[in-house]
Amino acid sequence: MGRTLVLEASPRGEESYSIRVANAFIHAYCKQHSDEEILRINLFEKELPTFDAAAAEGKVAILYGKEGSDRAKNRWHQIEDVIAEFKSADRYVLAVPMWNFSIPYVLKHYIDTVTQPTHTFVRNESGYEGLLHSRKALAVYASGGIYAEGHPMDFQKPYVRHFLRFVGITDITEIEVGPMMGPHEIREEAVQKSIQKAETLALGF
């Protein structure tokens, strides 16, 4: 039995285009893997630790082998709990809408929380090395328009890719849902095409 961690970065629930497609993928995947454990995290409901002065002190203590204060240790333990949950997964599904050409702030907060030295990456003589090997991810991106690869206004896909690769996840599959602006019929047609793609991808994920 494996574990799939689903990160929902939209507050719209079933009305979210990215979540609808991600859910279609999960449903199809579980048909093939009935014993899979699915852990869903709604990032708009999850209470993430504030990365404040205490958290920064705890991070510095790890980086330089220092003894942090009790307050720093307590805050760092909260961060480590989130990291442990993140690392417990074998597969990841990210439902990511585009907000202001990038990602929602709750996803950025989550990424800032789990991207920590000695936990998800290390720095050695050759540079940075991610530690989450042998894992795979599906990223579902929804956006109002269609942004070609390398488009100067698209900070959504490149950021998510870089994060995943930085922590060692290089087996990345992507689905783009769009355009999500315009008449309902056009939006729904785009969603249904993406759902069909998600269901097909689930067969070999």
Stockholm file with secondary structure:
# STOCKHOLM 1.0

chainA/1-205         MGRTLVLEASPRGEESYSIRVANAFIHAYCKQHSDEEILRINLFEKELPTFDAAAAEGKVAILYGKEGSDRAKNRWHQIEDVIAEFKSADRYVLAVPMWNFSIPYVLKHYIDTVTQPTHTFVRNESGYEGLLHSRKALAVYASGGIYAEGHPMDFQKPYVRHFLRFVGITDITEIEVGPMMGPHEIREEAVQKSIQKAETLALGF
#=GR chainA/1-205 SS CCEEEEEECCTTGGGCHHHHHHHHHHHHHHHHCTTCEEEEEETTTSCCCCCCHHHHHHHHHHHHTCCCCHHHHHHHHHHHHHHHHHHTCSEEEEEEECBTTBCCHHHHHHHHHHCCBTTTEEEETTEEEECCTTCEEEEEEECSSCCCTTCTTCCHHHHHHHHHHHTTCCEEEEEEECCCSSCHHHHHHHHHHHHHHHHHHHTTC
#=GC SS_cons         CCEEEEEECCTTGGGCHHHHHHHHHHHHHHHHCTTCEEEEEETTTSCCCCCCHHHHHHHHHHHHTCCCCHHHHHHHHHHHHHHHHHHTCSEEEEEEECBTTBCCHHHHHHHHHHCCBTTTEEEETTEEEECCTTCEEEEEEECSSCCCTTCTTCCHHHHHHHHHHHTTCCEEEEEEECCCSSCHHHHHHHHHHHHHHHHHHHTTC
//
